[in-house]
Amino acid sequence: MNKILVALSGGVDSSVAAAMLLDKGYEVETCTLVMHGVSDSARISARSVARYLKIAHHEIDVTGQFDDRIITYFVNEYRHGRTPNPCVICNREIKLDVLLQKAYDESCDHVATGHYARVEQKHDRYVLKRGIDQNEQSYFLYRLQQHHLQHLLLPLGSMVRADVEVYARERGLPGAQQQKSQDICFVPENDYPHFLENYIIPQAGPILDARGKILGEHKGISAYTIGQRRGIGISAPNPLYVMRIDAINNTIVVGEEEYIYGTELIASDLNFIPFNTLEEKMEVDAKARYVSEASPAVIEPLSDTEVKVTFSKPQWALTPGQSVVFYKDDVLVGGGVIQKTK
């Protein structure tokens, strides 16, 4: 049987992934990546799971790489009035790259994670598919490339989380009652403005309506995102939402709900999985952020580096910096980073 290195956070999902592979007869070792957002209690839990399963456990400190690539990217995006998606960058450039190197060092054939998604081989390529759980996580893996997918196992992709929790309890796994971790692991309590104040000095500026009229003053553009309603601080007959963020002029543009919807966007920094490059128009289902429902759309190549995405129905708060991900049935076609919206 193959030897597998499992990314272990100590929580339910990764613990069950390791136990399932072990129960199927694979030789399993586990690895925790240490970085900002990984608490001491999580590390202790991961060690406890490995001891319980009687398998070798490793820790790799990637704090420097994480800070240089992920936190720097996160801060710079907010500094420029964009809303970043650090998890999709981290999964490819920190987690999978580091785990694959460690797997090679430990003579492992594959790496495995607790993501709810599926990998399958189709002819000469590997494809990524939605997991069957309603909160499946393929969106966060859209940037993975063939050399990642070739060596990646996702044991939970064909399970729902309720069954994963049952498996954990029946197996007696330590940490089986832990809650799922938050998406942005390094931002305490998801308090983005407070976190960003460690890196960006807030500069107040004008809040404008769509016609350019000054309505008030904002607290610094890094405290806002497209579609935001709370915390704007402007009294109006109808609720106001952030429509645009202009970093160059340090302004926020707000409007009523009807102005927050859009149907078109331009995306770049592309990655396609079943093929290398989009050559012609394609009908897909597209998600413009993880919490959005996939919606029918047409993707059209503008160049080797850009695509236009046109949705059949208006979408809420299309946001520069977020990832838009494309599906054909349950196969993830690819995705990119939103640059412009309409």
Secondary structure, 3 states (H helix, E strand, C coil): CCEEEEECCCCHHHHHHHHHHHHCCCEEEEEEEECCCCCHHHHHHHHHHHHHHCCCEEEEECHHHHHHHHHHHHHHHHHCCCCCCHHHHHHHHHHHHHHHHHHHHCCCCEEECCCCEEEEEECCEEEEEECCCCCCCHHHHCCCCHHHHCCEECCCCCCCHHHHHHHHHHHCCCCCCCCCCCCCCCCHHHCHHHHHCCCCCCCCEEEECCCCCEEEEECCHHHCCCCCCCCCCCCCCCCCEEEEEECCCCEEEEECHHHHEEEEEEEEEEEECCCCCCCCCEEEEEECCCCCCCEEEEEEECCCCCEEEEEEEEEECCCCCCEEEEEECCEEEEEEEEEEEC
